[in-house]
């Protein structure tokens, strides 16, 4: 769920880290084995993803290597209105 | 009696109290006041500016308040749907329209997330992965 600062007030801890538009958090699901679009093999990796304006940073558990995995991304749409 | 009604009755309106009033209620009160001025003016047969010495100042203040309200609303929509917001898919659009519509003063600050991020960098495996986000 994203929360946009539509009232114009950004909480101090979030403004310190540079946020000006929105903050969000979501559950994440990843498949690392042989990644292709809409192609899921191997064991799923579950975690949490934070949306910091349009930047995304997350942490999830790698079930094969038994250690946490970090993920970084940027919110773009490759197919408008679909992905 | 709530705080706003109390403040209105005792003419102690302050900016923070005005900010709590929704646009629709504020516009209704403003129009009622303008209709009263117009009725008095029609009854007296004189323009309002002649009847009320402070009428021009009141009109300027009204314009400034309305302008500030419009600016505030536009800013809220820019934050929610502007270039810095996330592009949403049709699932997020319809879910948001059904459950998080906002009101006349601003769109809802809440936006559901249900998307597949096609490419993200990760610290293990091949280094790239797709991530399904839900929340």
Backbone of each chain as ProteinMPNN parsed JSONL, in Angstrom:
{"seq_chain_A": "XXXXXXXXXXXXXXXXXXXXXXXXXXXXXXXXXXXXXXXXXXXXXXXXXXXXXXXXXXXXXXXXXXXXXXXXXXXXXXXXXXX", "coords_chain_A": {"N_chain_A": [[0.839, -1.181, 0.0], [0.635, 2.125, -0.944], [1.31, 5.351, 0.413], [0.484, 8.565, -0.259], [1.727, 11.876, 0.03], [-0.457, 13.878, 0.078], [-1.425, 16.01, 1.487], [0.684, 17.603, 1.695], [2.477, 17.474, 3.75], [5.333, 16.026, 4.816], [6.426, 13.484, 6.885], [9.002, 14.011, 9.299], [11.138, 11.993, 9.688], [10.96, 10.675, 7.229], [11.328, 12.708, 5.375], [13.947, 13.296, 5.884], [15.341, 11.196, 4.726], [14.955, 11.807, 2.153], [12.458, 11.555, 0.932], [9.643, 12.754, -0.891], [7.254, 12.436, -2.142], [5.763, 9.906, -1.927], [5.302, 7.003, 0.209], [5.618, 3.525, 0.549], [4.66, 0.114, 1.247], [4.959, -3.331, 0.58], [4.15, -6.812, 0.195], [6.421, -9.16, -1.209], [7.194, -11.346, -3.942], [9.428, -13.532, -5.411], [11.06, -15.266, -8.101], [14.016, -16.831, -8.687], [15.314, -18.73, -10.268], [16.258, -19.299, -13.522], [15.126, -16.822, -14.796], [12.482, -15.577, -16.626], [10.016, -13.641, -18.362], [6.879, -14.077, -16.888], [7.48, -16.726, -16.295], [7.982, -19.226, -14.177], [10.115, -20.905, -12.204], [11.679, -23.12, -9.826], [12.152, -22.423, -6.29], [9.958, -20.298, -4.497], [10.742, -16.976, -3.385], [10.059, -15.172, -0.634], [9.276, -11.919, 0.666], [9.673, -8.506, 1.74], [8.856, -5.375, 0.349], [9.857, -2.059, 0.013], [8.551, 1.019, -1.004], [9.947, 3.874, -2.032], [9.349, 6.941, -2.822], [9.703, 6.745, -6.25], [11.534, 4.79, -6.179], [12.502, 1.462, -5.324], [13.089, -0.777, -2.709], [14.008, -3.799, -1.265], [13.821, -6.685, 0.906], [14.292, -10.145, 1.078], [13.819, -13.662, 1.695], [16.1, -16.068, 0.76], [15.416, -19.209, -0.209], [17.022, -21.25, -1.152], [19.753, -20.67, -0.731], [19.633, -20.104, 1.878], [19.754, -17.541, 3.133], [19.335, -13.966, 3.596], [18.188, -11.871, 0.933], [18.801, -8.989, -0.986], [17.034, -6.475, -2.77], [16.832, -4.114, -5.386], [15.141, -1.55, -7.173], [13.326, 0.311, -9.703], [10.361, 2.079, -10.189], [8.838, 1.468, -13.06], [6.818, 1.22, -15.99], [6.59, -1.347, -18.236], [4.723, -2.341, -19.961], [2.133, -0.369, -20.661], [-0.374, 0.149, -18.261], [-0.529, -2.542, -17.682], [1.759, -4.013, -16.553]], "CA_chain_A": [[0.0, 0.0, 0.0], [1.371, 3.385, -0.983], [0.698, 6.516, 1.035], [0.973, 9.789, -0.893], [1.662, 13.036, 0.922], [-1.324, 14.824, -0.634], [-1.619, 17.198, 2.327], [1.896, 18.407, 1.598], [3.303, 17.337, 4.954], [6.123, 14.803, 4.834], [6.977, 13.268, 8.231], [10.421, 14.356, 9.378], [12.061, 10.883, 9.405], [10.921, 10.334, 5.806], [11.925, 13.806, 4.61], [15.398, 13.224, 6.082], [15.9, 10.252, 3.759], [14.753, 12.335, 0.803], [11.137, 11.302, 0.355], [8.839, 13.96, -1.082], [5.995, 12.14, -2.833], [4.995, 8.839, -1.283], [5.998, 5.896, 0.859], [4.756, 2.352, 0.482], [5.206, -1.175, 1.635], [4.197, -4.42, -0.047], [4.749, -8.14, 0.225], [7.045, -9.443, -2.51], [7.397, -12.743, -4.315], [10.399, -13.596, -6.502], [11.595, -16.552, -8.542], [15.338, -16.522, -9.242], [15.811, -19.733, -11.191], [15.929, -19.141, -14.935], [14.067, -15.807, -14.865], [11.887, -15.046, -17.853], [8.738, -13.013, -18.061], [5.785, -15.019, -16.661], [8.048, -18.066, -16.3], [8.312, -19.397, -12.771], [10.679, -22.195, -11.832], [12.4, -23.055, -8.576], [11.391, -22.154, -5.077], [9.648, -18.866, -4.364], [11.399, -16.201, -2.335], [9.099, -14.196, -0.098], [9.902, -10.838, 1.415], [8.957, -7.242, 1.877], [9.397, -4.363, -0.561], [9.524, -0.686, 0.396], [8.477, 1.965, -2.118], [10.452, 5.168, -1.559], [9.025, 7.648, -4.064], [9.605, 5.709, -7.29], [12.57, 3.785, -5.956], [12.005, 0.317, -4.568], [14.135, -1.522, -2.021], [13.355, -4.876, -0.528], [14.597, -7.787, 1.461], [13.517, -11.383, 1.044], [14.561, -14.84, 2.152], [16.467, -16.988, -0.316], [15.244, -20.543, 0.381], [18.059, -22.174, -1.606], [21.029, -20.365, -0.069], [19.342, -19.898, 3.303], [20.228, -16.235, 3.606], [18.498, -12.9, 3.042], [18.576, -11.316, -0.358], [18.368, -7.601, -1.102], [16.581, -6.153, -4.124], [16.651, -2.698, -5.686], [14.471, -1.343, -8.458], [12.732, 1.621, -9.967], [9.007, 1.827, -10.676], [8.533, 1.834, -14.443], [5.854, 0.313, -16.619], [7.033, -1.779, -19.557], [3.499, -2.422, -20.753], [1.244, 0.57, -19.984], [-1.608, -0.319, -17.621], [-0.535, -3.971, -17.405], [2.81, -4.397, -15.613]], "C_chain_A": [[0.884, 1.245, 0.0], [0.59, 4.46, -0.242], [1.322, 7.759, 0.422], [0.781, 10.964, 0.056], [0.833, 14.136, 0.262], [-1.596, 16.082, 0.178], [-0.37, 18.068, 2.359], [2.83, 18.293, 2.775], [4.011, 15.986, 4.91], [6.684, 14.626, 6.24], [8.496, 13.434, 8.232], [11.356, 13.176, 9.087], [12.1, 10.512, 7.923], [11.515, 11.453, 4.953], [13.444, 13.792, 4.748], [16.032, 12.275, 5.07], [15.516, 10.619, 2.335], [13.402, 12.082, 0.183], [10.348, 12.598, 0.223], [7.462, 13.649, -1.651], [5.171, 11.057, -2.138], [5.909, 7.797, -0.651], [5.065, 4.698, 0.828], [5.462, 1.107, 0.943], [4.319, -2.265, 1.039], [4.917, -5.739, 0.191], [5.312, -8.435, -1.161], [7.235, -10.942, -2.694], [8.32, -12.773, -5.523], [10.731, -15.052, -6.833], [12.927, -16.267, -9.222], [15.792, -17.501, -10.311], [15.32, -19.465, -12.601], [14.845, -18.08, -15.15], [13.694, -15.404, -16.286], [10.535, -14.464, -17.468], [7.624, -14.063, -17.997], [6.248, -16.473, -16.756], [8.59, -18.323, -14.899], [8.837, -20.81, -12.526], [11.457, -22.019, -10.534], [11.504, -22.711, -7.409], [11.133, -20.653, -4.95], [10.406, -18.232, -3.202], [10.448, -15.108, -1.882], [9.818, -13.115, 0.703], [9.022, -9.615, 1.492], [9.654, -6.195, 1.011], [8.925, -2.986, -0.107], [9.562, 0.206, -0.844], [8.827, 3.352, -1.588], [10.403, 6.126, -2.742], [8.966, 6.588, -5.164], [10.7, 4.656, -7.175], [11.99, 2.657, -5.098], [13.187, -0.431, -3.96], [13.474, -2.583, -1.168], [14.331, -5.891, 0.014], [13.703, -9.02, 1.457], [14.421, -12.544, 1.458], [14.81, -15.776, 0.98], [16.387, -18.416, 0.218], [16.31, -21.544, -0.057], [19.383, -21.947, -0.879], [20.857, -20.091, 1.421], [19.967, -18.614, 3.837], [19.343, -15.151, 2.993], [19.072, -12.36, 1.733], [18.003, -9.894, -0.441], [18.043, -7.288, -2.565], [16.391, -4.644, -4.258], [15.977, -2.558, -7.038], [13.936, 0.056, -8.571], [11.389, 1.369, -10.646], [8.839, 2.371, -12.096], [7.513, 0.831, -14.973], [6.359, -0.051, -18.006], [5.842, -1.914, -20.506], [2.477, -1.521, -20.06], [-0.053, -0.088, -19.516], [-1.615, -1.816, -17.347], [0.493, -4.346, -16.344], [3.329, -3.177, -14.876]], "O_chain_A": [[1.77, 1.391, 0.843], [-0.641, 4.476, -0.268], [2.523, 7.993, 0.553], [-0.204, 11.032, 0.791], [1.357, 15.199, -0.072], [-1.961, 17.114, -0.386], [-0.361, 19.136, 2.971], [3.873, 18.946, 2.803], [3.37, 14.936, 4.96], [7.353, 15.526, 6.747], [9.179, 13.046, 7.285], [12.293, 13.336, 8.305], [13.136, 10.087, 7.413], [12.137, 11.184, 3.925], [14.155, 14.225, 3.841], [17.144, 12.523, 4.604], [15.726, 9.834, 1.41], [13.213, 12.37, -0.999], [10.379, 13.443, 1.118], [6.587, 14.514, -1.644], [4.008, 11.279, -1.802], [7.104, 7.722, -0.935], [3.862, 4.833, 1.054], [6.689, 1.048, 1.021], [3.095, -2.138, 0.998], [6.135, -5.775, 0.365], [4.747, -8.01, -2.169], [7.41, -11.693, -1.735], [8.049, -12.13, -6.537], [10.689, -15.935, -5.976], [12.974, -15.547, -10.219], [16.583, -17.134, -11.18], [14.116, -19.41, -12.85], [13.76, -18.4, -15.634], [14.541, -14.936, -17.046], [9.988, -14.753, -16.404], [7.444, -14.842, -18.933], [5.515, -17.339, -17.231], [9.563, -17.691, -14.487], [8.094, -21.787, -12.628], [11.847, -20.906, -10.182], [10.278, -22.706, -7.514], [12.001, -19.84, -5.265], [10.67, -18.87, -2.183], [10.079, -14.227, -2.659], [10.841, -13.373, 1.337], [7.803, -9.679, 1.332], [10.883, -6.139, 0.951], [7.735, -2.777, 0.13], [10.505, 0.143, -1.633], [8.087, 3.928, -0.79], [11.309, 6.13, -3.575], [8.233, 5.61, -5.016], [10.774, 3.738, -7.991], [11.11, 2.875, -4.265], [14.179, -0.685, -4.644], [12.513, -2.317, -0.447], [15.499, -5.941, -0.371], [12.519, -8.951, 1.787], [15.64, -12.398, 1.551], [13.883, -16.218, 0.301], [17.225, -18.8, 1.034], [16.489, -22.577, 0.589], [20.05, -22.895, -0.466], [21.836, -19.872, 2.135], [20.628, -18.618, 4.875], [18.677, -15.389, 1.986], [20.277, -12.399, 1.488], [16.874, -9.638, -0.022], [18.705, -7.782, -3.477], [15.859, -3.987, -3.363], [16.216, -3.356, -7.944], [14.071, 0.875, -7.662], [11.288, 0.55, -11.559], [8.714, 3.578, -12.301], [7.379, -0.275, -14.448], [6.538, 0.821, -18.856], [5.949, -1.634, -21.7], [1.996, -1.864, -18.979], [-0.729, -0.783, -20.274], [-2.605, -2.331, -16.827], [0.133, -4.942, -15.329], [4.222, -3.295, -14.037]]}, "seq_chain_B": "XXXXXXXXXXXXXXXXXXXXXXXXXXXXXXXXXXXXXXXXXXXXXXXXXXXXXXXXXXXXXXXXXXXXXXXXXXXXXXXXXXXXXXXXXXXXXXXXXXXXXXXXXXXXXXXXXXXXXXXXXXXXXXXXXXXXXXX", "coords_chain_B": {"N_chain_B": [[-21.894, 20.289, 20.777], [-19.626, 20.772, 18.193], [-16.121, 21.614, 17.664], [-15.769, 23.242, 15.417], [-18.336, 24.312, 14.862], [-18.697, 25.691, 17.235], [-16.621, 27.57, 17.01], [-17.473, 28.952, 14.749], [-19.868, 30.091, 15.651], [-18.978, 31.828, 17.6], [-17.404, 33.455, 16.174], [-14.674, 32.945, 15.899], [-12.972, 32.006, 13.96], [-10.16, 30.371, 12.795], [-7.162, 29.888, 10.815], [-6.427, 27.119, 10.954], [-8.78, 25.932, 11.723], [-10.434, 26.55, 9.581], [-9.164, 25.041, 7.662], [-9.96, 22.512, 8.335], [-12.492, 22.331, 7.457], [-14.48, 20.961, 4.949], [-14.428, 21.4, 1.386], [-16.976, 21.549, 0.178], [-18.795, 22.216, 2.212], [-17.696, 24.631, 2.997], [-18.028, 26.139, 0.635], [-20.803, 26.205, 0.486], [-21.455, 27.748, 2.747], [-20.186, 30.115, 2.044], [-21.576, 30.843, -0.283], [-24.142, 31.191, 0.771], [-23.732, 33.436, 2.368], [-23.037, 35.281, 0.382], [-25.412, 35.367, -1.086], [-27.066, 36.528, 0.809], [-25.932, 39.08, 1.049], [-26.416, 40.001, -1.546], [-29.208, 39.977, -1.573], [-29.814, 41.893, 0.386], [-28.694, 44.083, -0.853], [-30.299, 44.263, -3.156], [-32.748, 44.794, -1.993], [-32.27, 47.279, -0.85], [-31.731, 48.714, -3.085], [-29.277, 49.543, -3.949], [-25.877, 49.193, -5.057], [-23.737, 46.613, -3.649], [-21.195, 47.564, -2.952], [-21.623, 50.202, -2.256], [-23.278, 50.002, -0.078], [-21.841, 48.536, 1.805], [-18.945, 49.404, 3.304], [-16.628, 47.864, 3.478], [-16.805, 46.104, 1.429], [-15.323, 45.679, -0.981], [-12.865, 44.886, 0.008], [-13.674, 42.545, 1.174], [-14.397, 41.056, -1.076], [-11.905, 40.788, -2.315], [-10.587, 39.287, -0.366], [-12.149, 36.982, -0.393], [-11.617, 36.064, -3.008], [-8.906, 35.519, -2.737], [-8.934, 33.489, -0.822], [-10.385, 31.477, -2.146], [-8.702, 31.08, -4.338], [-6.402, 30.14, -3.039], [-7.419, 27.747, -2.055], [-7.968, 26.356, -4.435], [-5.367, 26.143, -5.471], [-4.244, 24.55, -3.479], [-5.695, 22.223, -3.818], [-4.996, 21.49, -6.454], [-2.289, 21.004, -6.067], [-2.407, 18.772, -4.406], [-3.492, 16.875, -6.165], [-1.452, 16.816, -8.024], [0.608, 15.672, -6.544], [-0.469, 13.133, -6.139], [-1.042, 12.11, -8.714], [0.936, 13.043, -10.376], [4.15, 13.463, -12.106], [5.997, 12.334, -10.324], [4.691, 10.315, -9.072], [3.784, 6.81, -8.867], [3.367, 4.808, -11.793], [0.347, 3.262, -12.502], [-1.373, 0.086, -12.84], [-4.259, -1.469, -14.445], [-5.565, -3.0, -12.544], [-4.812, -1.882, -10.11], [-5.827, 0.651, -10.552], [-8.675, 0.234, -10.703], [-9.165, -0.961, -8.221], [-8.364, 1.102, -6.517], [-10.219, 3.089, -7.274], [-12.541, 1.936, -6.387], [-12.253, 1.561, -3.588], [-10.679, 3.583, -2.488], [-11.38, 6.499, -2.849], [-11.111, 9.161, -2.075], [-11.954, 12.639, -1.39], [-13.772, 15.735, -2.021], [-11.821, 17.597, -1.547], [-9.296, 16.54, -1.924], [-7.507, 13.864, -3.583], [-7.555, 10.4, -2.505], [-5.006, 9.521, -0.192], [-4.117, 6.944, -0.227], [-2.933, 4.13, -2.033], [-3.385, 1.108, -3.623], [-1.145, -1.692, -4.116], [-0.451, -3.835, -6.645], [1.364, -5.49, -8.567], [3.659, -6.545, -11.177], [6.953, -6.213, -11.178], [9.104, -5.882, -13.766], [11.939, -5.969, -14.104], [14.435, -6.148, -11.707], [17.26, -5.402, -9.672], [19.154, -7.754, -7.858], [20.755, -9.382, -5.039], [21.599, -11.997, -5.256], [21.725, -15.138, -7.085], [21.168, -14.824, -10.605], [21.416, -12.101, -10.547], [19.483, -10.423, -11.563], [15.967, -10.082, -11.351], [12.421, -10.767, -11.461], [9.787, -9.194, -9.738], [6.967, -9.782, -7.864], [4.691, -7.619, -6.506], [2.588, -7.028, -3.746], [0.168, -5.374, -1.901]], "CA_chain_B": [[-21.436, 21.255, 19.783], [-18.229, 20.49, 17.881], [-15.211, 22.773, 17.742], [-15.969, 24.132, 14.267], [-19.577, 25.04, 15.084], [-18.436, 26.623, 18.323], [-15.79, 28.658, 16.493], [-18.289, 29.758, 13.844], [-20.833, 30.864, 16.429], [-18.307, 32.891, 18.346], [-16.59, 34.201, 15.209], [-13.259, 32.777, 16.197], [-12.413, 31.146, 12.929], [-8.716, 30.476, 12.601], [-6.772, 29.134, 9.604], [-6.439, 25.67, 11.114], [-10.18, 25.491, 11.763], [-10.918, 26.622, 8.202], [-8.565, 23.931, 6.909], [-10.668, 21.28, 8.644], [-13.794, 22.351, 6.803], [-14.402, 20.465, 3.584], [-14.734, 22.423, 0.376], [-18.402, 21.652, -0.108], [-19.407, 22.956, 3.313], [-17.187, 25.996, 2.926], [-18.666, 26.802, -0.505], [-22.203, 26.455, 0.858], [-21.491, 28.897, 3.656], [-19.786, 31.304, 1.287], [-22.684, 31.216, -1.165], [-25.225, 31.714, 1.608], [-23.353, 34.795, 2.755], [-23.119, 36.141, -0.81], [-26.829, 35.544, -1.394], [-27.6, 37.485, 1.79], [-25.459, 40.411, 0.645], [-27.12, 40.365, -2.777], [-30.594, 40.255, -1.213], [-29.83, 43.192, 1.072], [-28.406, 45.1, -1.875], [-31.487, 44.409, -4.007], [-33.795, 45.412, -1.178], [-31.93, 48.684, -0.658], [-31.635, 49.363, -4.389], [-27.934, 50.094, -4.146], [-24.872, 48.115, -5.187], [-23.138, 46.236, -2.354], [-20.024, 48.383, -2.626], [-22.071, 51.444, -1.605], [-23.885, 49.67, 1.211], [-20.856, 48.007, 2.756], [-17.643, 50.028, 3.033], [-15.535, 46.886, 3.363], [-17.212, 45.071, 0.468], [-14.238, 45.362, -1.918], [-11.87, 44.082, 0.732], [-14.228, 41.209, 1.356], [-14.301, 40.357, -2.362], [-10.496, 40.418, -2.508], [-10.284, 38.189, 0.554], [-12.822, 35.793, -0.91], [-10.861, 35.576, -4.164], [-7.637, 34.954, -2.272], [-9.205, 32.21, -0.153], [-10.756, 30.495, -3.167], [-7.499, 30.787, -5.106], [-5.541, 29.276, -2.222], [-8.044, 26.425, -2.019], [-7.756, 25.699, -5.727], [-3.947, 25.792, -5.537], [-4.015, 23.426, -2.573], [-6.267, 21.024, -4.43], [-4.166, 21.117, -7.595], [-1.043, 20.443, -5.535], [-2.706, 17.421, -3.925], [-3.639, 15.993, -7.328], [-0.129, 16.664, -8.641], [1.34, 14.692, -5.736], [-1.064, 11.791, -6.291], [-1.051, 11.613, -10.098], [1.956, 13.745, -11.143], [5.286, 12.68, -12.642], [6.741, 11.627, -9.278], [3.915, 9.186, -8.548], [4.004, 5.557, -9.591], [2.39, 4.48, -12.829], [-0.445, 2.146, -11.986], [-2.02, -0.755, -13.845], [-5.715, -1.37, -14.375], [-6.038, -3.598, -11.288], [-4.635, -0.857, -9.07], [-6.762, 1.739, -10.85], [-10.051, -0.109, -10.336], [-9.213, -1.152, -6.771], [-8.319, 2.428, -5.907], [-11.477, 3.803, -7.518], [-13.617, 1.314, -5.593], [-12.082, 1.603, -2.134], [-9.925, 4.76, -2.027], [-11.768, 7.54, -3.794], [-10.826, 10.5, -1.587], [-13.121, 13.507, -1.315], [-13.697, 16.873, -2.929], [-10.67, 18.446, -1.259], [-8.057, 15.903, -2.369], [-7.653, 12.42, -3.811], [-7.14, 9.583, -1.369], [-3.555, 9.314, -0.147], [-3.799, 5.509, -0.267], [-2.929, 3.485, -3.348], [-3.027, -0.306, -3.506], [-0.041, -2.157, -4.966], [-0.584, -5.196, -7.18], [2.067, -5.36, -9.851], [4.835, -7.343, -11.457], [8.081, -5.395, -11.626], [9.724, -6.764, -14.747], [13.382, -6.115, -13.884], [15.005, -5.523, -10.527], [18.579, -5.93, -9.324], [19.135, -8.477, -6.598], [22.111, -9.711, -4.592], [21.957, -13.406, -5.433], [21.246, -15.7, -8.345], [21.727, -14.17, -11.795], [21.555, -10.659, -10.324], [18.251, -9.752, -11.965], [14.781, -10.915, -11.134], [11.122, -10.099, -11.504], [9.219, -9.187, -8.382], [5.525, -9.534, -7.741], [4.406, -6.818, -5.298], [1.169, -6.98, -3.358], [-0.042, -4.752, -0.605]], "C_chain_B": [[-19.95, 20.988, 19.472], [-17.414, 21.782, 17.823], [-15.455, 23.765, 16.616], [-17.232, 24.967, 14.453], [-19.394, 26.087, 16.172], [-17.638, 27.828, 17.819], [-16.586, 29.56, 15.562], [-19.244, 30.663, 14.613], [-20.166, 32.05, 17.116], [-17.314, 33.668, 17.476], [-15.104, 34.13, 15.535], [-12.631, 31.826, 15.186], [-10.925, 31.418, 12.768], [-8.338, 29.627, 11.382], [-6.841, 27.63, 9.775], [-7.855, 25.123, 11.179], [-10.758, 25.503, 10.35], [-10.395, 25.426, 7.397], [-9.291, 22.621, 7.177], [-12.02, 21.198, 7.928], [-13.649, 21.879, 5.363], [-14.873, 21.526, 2.602], [-16.23, 22.639, 0.187], [-19.111, 22.492, 0.958], [-18.973, 24.417, 3.277], [-17.868, 26.772, 1.799], [-20.127, 27.117, -0.196], [-22.328, 27.683, 1.753], [-21.161, 30.189, 2.919], [-20.932, 31.791, 0.4], [-23.862, 31.777, -0.373], [-24.96, 33.165, 2.0], [-23.474, 35.748, 1.56], [-24.577, 36.392, -1.203], [-27.46, 36.567, -0.446], [-27.184, 38.904, 1.422], [-26.218, 40.907, -0.586], [-28.571, 40.738, -2.469], [-30.726, 41.612, -0.525], [-29.627, 44.32, 0.066], [-29.623, 45.35, -2.761], [-32.606, 45.125, -3.264], [-33.546, 46.914, -1.028], [-31.856, 49.449, -1.982], [-30.29, 50.019, -4.64], [-26.955, 48.943, -4.341], [-24.208, 47.84, -3.84], [-21.973, 47.127, -1.965], [-20.423, 49.695, -1.95], [-22.637, 51.164, -0.217], [-22.85, 49.282, 2.263], [-19.482, 48.588, 2.427], [-16.52, 49.007, 2.811], [-15.817, 45.826, 2.294], [-16.067, 44.691, -0.477], [-13.155, 44.529, -1.245], [-12.366, 42.654, 0.914], [-14.119, 40.394, 0.06], [-12.867, 39.917, -2.627], [-10.11, 39.237, -1.612], [-10.906, 36.884, 0.071], [-12.049, 35.196, -2.081], [-9.558, 34.922, -3.734], [-7.85, 33.593, -1.617], [-9.542, 31.119, -1.167], [-9.536, 30.102, -3.985], [-6.567, 29.857, -4.336], [-6.105, 27.861, -2.152], [-7.833, 25.651, -3.303], [-6.299, 25.262, -5.873], [-3.643, 24.568, -4.679], [-4.54, 22.124, -3.181], [-5.434, 20.544, -5.614], [-2.865, 20.47, -7.139], [-1.268, 19.011, -5.064], [-2.835, 16.448, -5.097], [-2.301, 15.789, -8.035], [0.704, 15.633, -7.881], [0.842, 13.284, -6.048], [-0.925, 11.236, -7.714], [0.042, 12.236, -10.963], [3.119, 12.855, -11.554], [6.07, 11.917, -11.586], [5.965, 10.455, -8.695], [4.182, 7.944, -9.396], [2.936, 5.363, -10.661], [1.651, 3.22, -12.403], [-1.044, 1.34, -13.135], [-3.532, -0.759, -13.606], [-6.274, -1.99, -13.098], [-5.95, -2.567, -10.159], [-5.597, 0.304, -9.279], [-8.171, 1.423, -10.356], [-10.181, -0.337, -8.829], [-9.221, 0.191, -6.059], [-9.615, 3.193, -6.081], [-12.616, 3.238, -6.674], [-13.472, 1.606, -4.105], [-11.385, 2.855, -1.626], [-10.193, 5.927, -2.965], [-11.375, 8.948, -3.351], [-12.093, 11.325, -1.479], [-12.896, 14.726, -2.192], [-12.461, 17.743, -2.691], [-9.367, 17.857, -1.775], [-8.331, 14.44, -2.708], [-7.185, 11.659, -2.582], [-5.619, 9.434, -1.364], [-3.157, 7.852, -0.313], [-3.897, 4.954, -1.685], [-2.543, 2.017, -3.179], [-1.901, -0.668, -4.476], [-0.323, -3.596, -5.375], [0.089, -5.206, -8.546], [3.24, -6.316, -9.955], [5.913, -6.404, -11.981], [8.955, -6.266, -12.515], [11.211, -6.987, -14.487], [13.774, -5.401, -12.607], [16.347, -6.176, -10.246], [18.508, -6.595, -7.969], [20.529, -9.003, -6.281], [22.462, -11.183, -4.75], [21.359, -13.92, -6.73], [21.883, -14.981, -9.516], [21.865, -12.651, -11.641], [20.35, -9.858, -10.73], [17.075, -10.673, -11.674], [13.528, -10.084, -11.375], [10.522, -10.199, -10.115], [7.735, -8.897, -8.476], [5.273, -8.821, -6.425], [2.914, -6.864, -5.012], [1.029, -6.346, -1.986], [-0.946, -3.565, -0.692]], "O_chain_B": [[-19.118, 20.979, 20.379], [-17.952, 22.885, 17.921], [-15.365, 24.976, 16.817], [-17.218, 26.178, 14.233], [-19.868, 27.217, 16.054], [-17.946, 28.97, 18.162], [-16.411, 30.779, 15.569], [-19.414, 31.837, 14.283], [-20.735, 33.139, 17.194], [-16.494, 34.435, 17.981], [-14.382, 35.124, 15.456], [-11.849, 30.946, 15.547], [-10.501, 32.564, 12.625], [-9.1, 28.755, 10.967], [-7.262, 26.923, 8.86], [-8.115, 23.999, 10.751], [-11.481, 24.586, 9.961], [-11.106, 24.874, 6.557], [-9.251, 21.711, 6.348], [-12.609, 20.124, 7.812], [-12.777, 22.359, 4.64], [-15.625, 22.433, 2.958], [-16.692, 23.772, 0.053], [-19.92, 23.365, 0.642], [-19.778, 25.322, 3.498], [-18.245, 27.929, 1.983], [-20.631, 28.175, -0.574], [-23.187, 28.54, 1.545], [-21.785, 31.225, 3.148], [-21.222, 32.986, 0.336], [-24.504, 32.734, -0.805], [-25.858, 34.007, 1.966], [-23.949, 36.875, 1.701], [-24.934, 37.5, -1.605], [-28.291, 37.374, -0.861], [-27.998, 39.826, 1.479], [-26.612, 42.071, -0.664], [-29.103, 41.695, -3.032], [-31.639, 42.382, -0.821], [-30.287, 45.358, 0.12], [-29.945, 46.495, -3.08], [-33.317, 45.954, -3.832], [-34.477, 47.717, -1.074], [-31.91, 50.679, -1.999], [-30.18, 50.941, -5.448], [-27.183, 47.841, -3.842], [-24.126, 48.728, -2.991], [-21.777, 47.417, -0.785], [-19.654, 50.243, -1.16], [-22.499, 51.974, 0.7], [-22.959, 49.64, 3.436], [-18.921, 48.288, 1.373], [-15.583, 49.256, 2.053], [-15.16, 44.785, 2.252], [-15.861, 43.508, -0.747], [-12.603, 43.6, -1.835], [-11.603, 41.692, 0.824], [-13.794, 39.207, 0.085], [-12.633, 38.807, -3.106], [-9.408, 38.318, -2.035], [-10.281, 35.825, 0.118], [-11.847, 33.983, -2.149], [-9.151, 33.902, -4.289], [-7.069, 32.663, -1.818], [-9.058, 29.992, -1.069], [-9.349, 28.925, -4.294], [-6.013, 28.911, -4.895], [-5.352, 26.888, -2.186], [-7.555, 24.452, -3.283], [-6.019, 24.157, -6.337], [-2.897, 23.675, -5.081], [-3.912, 21.07, -3.071], [-5.192, 19.347, -5.768], [-2.394, 19.508, -7.746], [-0.43, 18.138, -5.291], [-2.341, 15.323, -5.028], [-2.043, 14.718, -8.583], [1.412, 14.826, -8.483], [1.636, 12.357, -6.202], [-0.717, 10.037, -7.897], [0.079, 11.988, -12.168], [3.076, 11.638, -11.371], [6.746, 10.943, -11.915], [6.512, 9.68, -7.91], [4.733, 8.027, -10.494], [1.768, 5.702, -10.469], [2.265, 2.235, -11.994], [-1.202, 1.838, -14.25], [-4.02, -0.125, -12.671], [-7.326, -1.572, -12.614], [-6.878, -2.403, -9.367], [-6.12, 0.873, -8.321], [-8.791, 2.238, -9.673], [-11.185, 0.044, -8.226], [-9.985, 0.4, -5.116], [-10.07, 3.869, -5.158], [-13.538, 3.96, -6.292], [-14.466, 1.873, -3.43], [-11.487, 3.168, -0.44], [-9.341, 6.297, -3.773], [-11.313, 9.85, -4.186], [-13.194, 10.773, -1.477], [-11.966, 14.765, -2.999], [-12.098, 18.544, -3.552], [-8.422, 18.6, -2.039], [-9.273, 13.844, -2.186], [-6.5, 12.212, -1.722], [-5.012, 9.241, -2.418], [-1.98, 7.553, -0.518], [-4.823, 5.27, -2.432], [-1.475, 1.72, -2.643], [-1.73, -0.032, -5.516], [-0.421, -4.477, -4.52], [-0.557, -4.956, -9.564], [3.745, -6.825, -8.954], [5.804, -5.868, -13.083], [9.488, -7.279, -12.062], [11.692, -8.11, -14.641], [13.493, -4.216, -12.429], [16.551, -7.353, -10.543], [17.886, -6.078, -7.041], [21.388, -9.062, -7.161], [23.573, -11.57, -4.387], [20.585, -13.227, -7.391], [23.039, -14.566, -9.423], [22.388, -11.991, -12.538], [20.194, -8.719, -10.291], [17.194, -11.896, -11.748], [13.583, -8.859, -11.477], [10.733, -11.183, -9.406], [7.306, -7.913, -9.077], [5.596, -9.34, -5.356], [2.087, -6.752, -5.917], [1.697, -6.744, -1.032], [-1.225, -2.925, 0.322]]}, "name": "protein", "num_of_chains": 2, "seq": "XXXXXXXXXXXXXXXXXXXXXXXXXXXXXXXXXXXXXXXXXXXXXXXXXXXXXXXXXXXXXXXXXXXXXXXXXXXXXXXXXXXXXXXXXXXXXXXXXXXXXXXXXXXXXXXXXXXXXXXXXXXXXXXXXXXXXXXXXXXXXXXXXXXXXXXXXXXXXXXXXXXXXXXXXXXXXXXXXXXXXXXXXXXXXXXXXXXXXXXXXXXXXXXXXXXXXXXXXX"}
